[in-house]
Amino acid sequence: MTDIRKTKTLDEVMADYLSDPDDLAEYINTSIEEGRLTEALGRVARVYGIGKLAEQTSLNRENLYKMLADGSNPSLKSLEAVLDSLGLQIKVEPKKVA
């Protein structure tokens, strides 16, 4: 019998990685530092399920899709709702000087 290995999709790999709250927080923080927060939250939303996230945040699916699209400019309130549903919070700290 041939040994067939199933190749995981990127979203499946991300689901494994993002299931740990510390890894999820690190992923989001790195994305903020790199200027790609909405892109990262969009990936997280796809991994967790847009419908589930919409239900938990009380945002409708269409607005959630728009909010997490590349180049979008979501409100702080909406970002807080998404992050809260993921068990995360926004934190402000002084910039590190090079």
N, C-alpha and C positions, 0 to 999 in steps of 0.2 A: 504494500500500500504506500502511496506517495504522501510525504509529509507536506501538507499545504498550510502555509502560515498566512493568517489574515493580516493584511496591512491596515493599520488604523488611519482614519482620516485626521486632519489637523484638529478638527473640533472634538474628536474622541480623545486625542492626546491632551488637548486643553482641558477637557472635562475632568480627566484624571488629575491633572496638575492643579486646576482651580478648585478642586474639592476641599483642599486644605485652606483654612482661612488666612493663615500666614502667607502662603504662596499667592493667594488671591490679592491680598493687600500689597505684596511686593510687586505683582504684575501691574496693578493699577498705579502705584506710586512711580514705578519706572515709566509707565506710559505718560503720566503727568509731566515728569522730567523731560521726556522726549517730545512733548507737545502733541501727543496723539491719544488724549483721554477718550474722546468720543469713539474713535476707532476701537480702542480696547474695550470700552463698555459695550459696543455693538457686538464684538466677538463673545464677550461674557454673556450677553443677552441671548445670543444664538445657542450657546452651550447650555444655558439654564432653561431656555425656552421663553420666547417672547410673550406667549400667552400667560405663562406663570408669572413672569415679571410684571406684566401689565396688571394682572389681578392684584398682586402684592403692593404695587405702587399706586393703584387707583388712577393710572394713566391709561388712556385707550391705546390699543395696539398701533393704530395708524400714527398717532402722535409720538409714540415710543420709537417706531421705525424712523420717523423724521428727525427726532431728537438725537438719535444715535448714528445718523448718517454722517459720512465724511463731510467736513466743512460746516457742520451745523453749529449753532451757538445756543445750547440749551440754557435755561434759567438755572440759577443756583438751587432754587426750590425743587426743580425736577431732578437735578443731579443728586441732591440730598435724598430724595425719595428712592432713586435707583440704588444708591450706595447703601442706604438703610436696609433695603430689602435684601441686600447681599451680606448684611451683617458688618458693614463698614461705616466709617464716619470721616468727615473732612476734618483735617487738622492743619493749622497754620503754624509755621515755624520760621525763624530768621533764615535768610539765604546764607549759604556758605560762601565765604569770600575765597576766591582762588589764590 
